[in-house]
Every structure is written in structure tokens, then in C-alpha cells.
């Protein structure tokens, strides 16, 4: 378990380097540098320069295999995983128990301002999904059919469509910050798209995701009293919670690095639920007293915001 002291966190970057995925090369376009295995018409100057007869079939086979590899090299990802502060970052808010309206600006503007001060230069996109959401840059209702009481999985489908149509299909990788239920929306979008499940987009290019107080194993015990609506999809053992936990580390089109952040001061989501994904311990952070809601929550806390930035920039892997 990764503890919240910032200096202790930095020391983990050295040993975690071994966990990083290898850099993936772009495939060579078909025909470029290919070997023509049939071109054997040139005269042989002397017997001393001629290959042994037994080696000729092997050489021809190698040439053929090389040509096939070049022609079908498209299975190699066309984009390498990047570690920088220039990518688009999507911010997804959480569940609202009292209203069908969440203020995306009030939720994320402080965090966005600090990330800007820490060197992030890419677009910062505040993502909403309730019918009455305000100060959001995009609303997922434009990308799928669901209601204000729909399960977060239904919103995940729309999220995958939004990311694929707006970014992945255009060769743009994105990072994501998901607060509370927003982390489930992000995780479900990546998982459903990877799985090819009905209603989801093709695999989406999401490189880094930081979840903040996300109920990966369900929210606090009192959510068991929720018998219907969106709240019921957040309780421990809910159908959609069980669904997303079929894969503890879902991957986007070219791979996804996850960071889970929770707190012992969070009365809505336990730290064990918030950090329950099947990822490296260095990517799991538990703070001592950050609350789930209020001005001092994960987005309002300077330390947790800095750690979010490190996860997005992929600097502690």
C-alpha cells in the first residue's frame, strides 16, 4: 500500500521502472523494405560465393516470413504509450444523490488550476452526464441514451462512444480523472470497449486514469438501503459492480496505467474499495484524512492533486 507522504512516494519511481511496458514501435508500411524472395536471377560469380544448397530453402523461408511480417505488421500498435503533461485530460464527476445537476466547474476548476501551475498544457475537458449539469465542456447525453437514474454502466457506454468518436478515431490519446462514480464510468468505458460488449465503442485510447474515492467494490454499507435507481448500482455486490470486477486492470487500445486514490477520512468509500484494482502497490495511494465531499476533498487538496498529476504524467511507474 502506498502511503501519503510525498517524499516516500517519489522513492518508488526507481524500483517501479521495471514495470513499465516496453516502447512499442510503429509498424513498417506494407512493402517498405520488404524482401523479394523470388529475385534469384543474378548470376553467380563463383562457387566460393554461392550459398550451400541446404541453406537456400531456409533463406527463402526467412525471406518469405519477413515479407509476411511487413505486410501484416498492423497488429503492432501504431502509437507508443507516452509520459508527459501535454495530453487531453477528461474530468468526470460523481453521483449526485440530491439533484440532477452537478456543477463541473465547482467540482474540478481548483484541481485544473493547480495542474496548470504544475505544467500541464493539454486540453482540460470537464465531462457531465446529468440533464441539469452546468459549467461542463461536454455532456455524455449527446453520445448515448440514458436517464438521470440510469446505472453508471449505461453512462460508461456513452463515455466510450464519446472518447472513440472525438479522440481515438482521430489518433488522439487521452488521460482521465474520475471522481467517485466518475471513476467507475471511466473504468467501465475502457473495459466494455476492450471486451467488445454490446453498446460500447471499439477499444478506446485511454493512456492514464486516476480514480479518486471511487467505489470499485461498492460504496459504504448504507448504500445497501438503495433499492432502485443509480444509487443501487453503487452498492457492494451490485450487478454492475460485479461486472466491472471481472477484470481488475482493463486496458485501452494501446494500454492503460491506473492510479487509485482513497482516504481513511472518506466516509462514503472505504480505502479498501477505492484502491481495490489489480494494479501495482505503487499506484495505490491512501491518505489519512481527506473527506469524500466538501472543499477539502480530493480535488480541493493540494497533495492529492499533485499525486493525481504524477499519475497522469506517468512519473511514478
N, C-alpha and C positions, 0 to 999 in steps of 0.2 A: 504494500500500500504506500502511495506517495504522499508524504506529509506536507503541510502547507508552508514550511519555511522556504523562502525563495532561494536562499543560497544553497540549501540542501538539494533543491530541485536541479539547480544548474550542474551539480556534480554528476548527475545521472546521464548527461548527454554523452560522456565519453564511452561508458560501457554499453549504451544503447545503440551506438553506431552500427554494431554488428547486426542489428535487427532490421536495418533499412533494406528495402528492396533494391536489387541491382538496377542500374540505369538501363532503360530499355531503348534500343536503337530503332530508328525508323527503318522500315523495310526498303530494300533496293527496288526501284520501279521495275516492272517486268521487262526483261530483255537487256537491262543495263548491266554491262559487264558479264553477260552470260557466256557460256562456253559452248561452242558449236562442236558437238561430239562427232558429227558426221564429216567434218572437214579433215580428210586424211589423204588428200590427193597430191600433196607436195612430195617431190622425190626425196629419197634417202641418199644422202651424200656418201655414206659409207656404212658398213656393217657395224663399225665401232660406235656410231651414233644412234643405232637403232635400238629401241626398247626390246627386252626379252619378250618372246612370243607370249609367255604365260602372264605377263604383266598387262598386255594390251586389253583383254576383257575387263580387268579391274579398273584400268584407267578410263575406259569408255563408260563403265558403270558410274564411276565417280563424277565424270563429266555430266552424265545424264541427271544424276541426283542433284548436282549443283544447279543445273538449269531449272529443274522442277522446284527447287527451294527458292530460286529467284522469282519464278512465275507465281508461286503460291505463298510468298512471304507475307501476305497481308494478315496472317494470323498474329504477327508481331504487332503490338500496339503502335499506333502512329504518333503517339505523344508520350514523352517521358514524364514521370512524376516530378513536380517542381517544388522547391522550398524557397519561397520568397514572400514579400509583402505587397505584391502588385496584382494579385488575382481579385476577381469579383468575390465579395463576401455577402452571403444571404443570411438575414437575421429573421428567425421565425419565433413568434411569441407563443405563449402557452394558453392553457384553458382558462376561460373566464366563467366563474360559477354564478355571477350575479347579473351579467349583461351580455348582449350580443354585439358589444362594441369594445374594442381594445385600442388604445392609443399607441401606435407603433413608435411614435416619436418619444413619448414619455417613457416607454419601455427601453428603448435602445440608444437614444441620442447621446447620453452621457458616455456609454461604452464606445460608441463610434468616435466621439471626440477624442477620447484617450487613445484609441487605436491609431487615429490620425497623427496624434502627437508622438506616437511610438514608431512612426514611419510607414504606416500602411497607406498606399496610394491608389489602390484599385477602387472600383465602384462599390459602394455600400448600399445594399438593397434591403429595405425593410418589407417583409412579406406578411400580409394579413390573410385572413380567411373567413372572418365573421362578416355578416351582411352590413353591420354598422361600424366596422373598423375605420379609424381615421389616422391621418398622417402616415399612411403606408405607401410604399412606392409601387406595389403590385398587390392585387387580391387574387387568391387562387380560385375564386369562384368563376373567374374568366377561363379557367383551364379544366374544369370538371363540374360534375353535378352532385351537389351535396347540400345539406341544410345546416343551420346553426347547431343542431343537436346531433349531427352525424358523428359516427366514430372517427377517431383520428386516422384510422386506416383509409377511410374514404378520402380524407384530405391528402393523405400520402400519395394517392393515385394522381390527384390533380397536381401535386408538387412535382412528381416525376415528369408529368407532361410539360409543365412549365419549364423545368430545367432542360429537358431534352429539346423542346422547340426553340427556346430562347438562346441556349448556350451550347449544349452538346452537339446538336446538328450543325452548328457553325464552327466547331472545333475549339470552343472556349471551355476551359476548366473552371470550376467554381469551388469555393470553400463555404462552409455553413456553420452558423452558430444557432443552436436550438435550445431555447429556454423552456424548461418543464415539458409540457406536452409537445412543444415545438421540436424537441429532440427526437421524440417518437415519430413525428411526421417526417423528419429527415431520414431517420433510420429505416422506417417503413418504405419510404420512396426509393432508397438505394436497394433495399432487399427485394421488394416486389419487382423492380425493374431488372435486377440481376437474375431473378428467378423466372422472369418471363410470364408472370402471373397476369391473368385477365384484368384489364382496366389500367395496367401500368404501362409506361413508355418502355421503349428499348433501354438497355443499360445506359445509365447517365454518368457523365464525367464529373464526379464529386471527389475532390482530392483529399480534403481535410474537413473533419467535422468535430466541433466541440459541443458537448451537451452539458447544460447547466441545470442541476437539480431535476434531471429527467427521470421519471418513474419507469425505468427499464423492466423492473419486476413488479410494477404496480405502485400506486401511491399509498398513503398512510392507511391504517386499519379502518378508519371511519368511512373510507370510500366503499367499503363493503355494504354500506347502507344505501348506496346508489343502485336503484333497481332498473333504471332506464336512462336513455339519453347519452350524451357524450361522457358524462361522469362515470357511467357504468363500464365504459371501455377502458377506464384507467385503473380499475381496482385489481388487486392481485388475483391471478387466475382467470382474468377476463379472456375471452376467446382471442381477441386481437393481441393481447399481451403474450399469450402462449404462442400465437403465430409468429410474432417477430423474434421470439427467443428460440425459434428453430435454427437460427443462425446467429451466433454470438458476435460475429465480426463480418457483416456483409460488405461487399466490395463493389465500388463503382466500375465504370468501363475500363479504367487503367489503374485501378487500385485506390483504396481509401484508407487514410490513417484517422483513427478515432481517439478523442480525448474525453474522458468522463470526469466531471467535477461535481462534488457533492459537499455536504456540510453536516456536522453534528448539531448545528443550530437550526437546521431545516426541519420544521415541524410538519411539512407536507410530504416530503420524500426522504426516506431514510438514506444515509450514506451508502448502505449496502445495496440498495436498489439503484441509486444514482450511479454507482460505479460497477455494475454487475456484468458489463460486456466482457467478452473473451478477448481481452487485449492486454498488452504488457503492463506490468505494475507501474512502470514509469509514466504511463499515460492515464493513471487513475489518481485523482487528487481529492483529498478530503480536508476541508477547513474546519476549524473548531467552533466558530460561532456565527457564520454568515446565515442570515434568515432567508426563507424562500421568497417572501414578499417584503415590500417597503423600500424606502430609498437606499438602504444599505444592503440590498440583496446582491446576487451575483453580478448583475450588470452595474450596480452602483458602488461596488467595492473595487478599490484600486488594485489590490493584489490579485484578486481573481480575474480581473480584466486583463492584467499583464500576462497572467498564465494562459488565458484564452488566446492572447496574441501569439505566445510561443507555440501553442498547439496549431494555430492557423499557419504560422510560418514554418512549422515542422522543424523546430530547432532543438527539441529535446528527445529525439528518437534515437 
